[in-house]
């Protein structure tokens, strides 16, 4: 058309040629625009649309289509088609990445034991499962939730390992302690072991906090056991200081020995000590009652001897002194002068009286009277026996000897024994020899009387 020499026919031919070229190009452009818009609409409603690569590809396609519509020389139908291919590739890539993220999430969800039920882990598991099950969730959404679960798992596993290590050490420490035999400590040890074992199976009811609580309970049981044992030991030691004057009586001495052995055993429990203490108290009660009876018998024997016609007899006086010495020593918790020795001395005194009176020596004494209350003064001290008159000093019981106050004081016209100091064994031997001599004299006298008749 710019050539002035062009004929009409030439122009018409060129116009027709342009028209022929535009028809298929427009058809191709329309087809590309339709396909491009359809792809954009389809992509908008997929999870891939959240992917940045897909978003960039969509923007590129929209820009090329808009520019091409303005007859851009650089944005042609082929450019629209190329932009569509790039968008589809981006969608495919995004879909593949999302599936990979889903696979990774599901894999992690199978590795949450042994801490699946720990609070933070359970919460992260729930959130990740929700994201994986959401068809609109993107790869990034899934990856973010997966990372949150991994963080929770790392913290929970670290806390569980710390608790298990501390729990194992707490058990070892308790088993090696002096309180290991205490039933309460043993129960606490078993409870901790059971909680740790259940937690290791991913129990919903036995968590890290439960291990820590059981560990604290064990430590408290050990401390409580030590405290109770200390209290029991204090009571036992207090009683051990109150065993006089019967410490050496066989049953008491045996109970003392057993209690001391329990106290000396660091593994003994409060109940062990309490049982041994109770046994000692029982032995003490019986021994004190027996000693009171023996002291009563001794006092009665002394009173009887002082009121006999043979009270001044040397053998009787020696037996009296011996009985007094035994009772005095026994009252001072002597290891060699026991309740049985008091009773033996009573029998020896009775034998000396019988021998002095010329009667057959008794082989047994009357039954020991029942226990009586210990006489005391208003100040709480043992009441002394009132002095006798009539020229005879009375038998004086040791200060710690139990003496009844309801026994009347007897008087005698016989001069008393006023002092005695020597070995009681020699005295006993002397009494025996002297008594034998008296028996011999009595026998001869009886024979002489019978011959006179």
Residue, then its C-alpha position, 0 to 999 in steps of 0.5 A: x500500500x505504500x508503493x504508489x505503483x501497486x495496482x488494485x489487484x496487487x493490494x487486493x491480493x495482499x489483503x487477502x493473504x493477510x486475512x488468510x494469515x490472521x484467521x489461523x493465528x487468531x484461532x491459535x491465540x483464542x485457543x491459547x487464551x482459553x487453555x491458559x485461563x482454564x489452567x489458572x482457574x483449575x490451579x487456584x482450587x488446588x493445594x498446589x496454589x499455596x506453593x510459591x513456585x506455582x504462585x509465581x508461574x500463575x502470575x507469569x501466565x496471567x502477565x503474558x496473556x494480558x500483554x499478548x492481548x495488547x498485541x505485544x511484540x514480545x508476548x505471543x501465542x507461543x509465549x502463552x503456551x510456554x507460560x502454561x507449560x511452566x505453570x503445569x510443571x510448577x503444579x506437578x513439582x508442588x504436588x510431588x513435594x506435598x506428597x513427600x511432606x505427607x510421607x515424612x509426616x506419617x513416618x514421624x507419627x510412627x516414631x513417637x513412642x515412648x512419649x506419645x502421651x506426654x502433653x506437648x507431644x500429644x498436642x503436636x501429634x493431633x495438629x500434624x494429623x489434622x494438617x495431613x488430612x486437610x486436602x487444602x494443606x500445602x507442603x509448607x503447612x505439612x512441613x511446619x507441623x512436622x517440625x513442631x512435632x519433632x521439637x516436642x519429641x526431642x524435648x519429651x525424650x530428653x526429659x524421659x531419659x533424665x527421669x529414667x536415669x534419676x529414677x534408676x539411681x534413686x532405686x540403687x541409693x535406696x537399696x544400698x541405704x540403711x533403710x532398705x529393709x523397711x517395708x515402706x521403702x521397699x514398697x516405694x522402690x517397687x512402685x517406682x520400678x512399676x511406673x518406669x516399666x509402664x512408661x517404657x511401654x508408652x502407657x497413657x497413665x505413666x508419664x515422665x511426671x509420674x516417674x518423677x513423683x514416684x522418685x520423690x515418694x521413694x526419697x520421702x519414704x527413706x527419710x521417713x524411715x530414718x526419722x522413725x528409726x531415730x525416734x525408736x532408737x531414742x526410746x530404746x536407749x532411754x529404756x536401756x538407761x532404766x534397767x537397774x537394779x535388775x540389769x543382770x537378771x537373766x531374762x533382762x540381760x538377754x533382752x538388753x543384749x538383743x535390743x543392743x544388737x538390733x540398735x547396732x544393726x544399721x539395717x534394722x527398722x523402727x519396728x525391729x527396734x520397737x519390738x525389741x524394746x517392748x520385749x525388754x520392757x516385758x522382761x523388766x516388768x517381770x524382773x522388778x516384780x520378782x525383785x520386789x517379792x524377794x526383797x519382801x521375803x528378805x525383810x520378813x526373814x530379817x524381822x522373824x530372825x530378830x524376834x527369835x530367841x536365837x537372834x544373837x546366835x553368831x550363825x544367825x547374825x552371820x546369815x543376817x549380815x549375808x542377807x543384808x549384804x546381798x540385798x544391798x548389792x542387788x539394789x546397786x544392780x550387782x552382776x553377782x547378786x541377783x534375785x535368786x541370790x536374795x532368795x538363797x540368802x533368805x533360805x540360808x538365814x532360815x537354816x541358821x535359825x533352825x540350826x540354832x534352835x535345834x530343829x531340823x534344817x528346812x529344805x524349802x521356805x514358805x511361798x514368797x509373798x505376793x508383791x507389795x507397793x514400795x513405801x515412799x516418803x512425801x518427797x518420793x524416797x524409799x521409806x526407812x524402817x523405824x529404829x527399834x528400842x529395847x537395847x537392840x538396833x534393828x536390821x537396816x534395809x538398803x536404801x534401794x530395797x523395797x520394804x513394806x510399811x505395814x509390817x510392825x517393827x519387832x523388838x528384841x532383848x538381844x544385842x544386834x550385829x553392828x558391822x560386817x565386811x568381808x568376802x560373802x563367799x567365805x561367809x557363806x562357807x563359814x555359815x555352812x560349816x558352822x551350821x553343820x557343827x550346830x547340827x552335830x551338837x544338836x544331834x548329840x544333845x538329842x541322843x543324850x536326852x533320849x539316853x537319860x529317858 
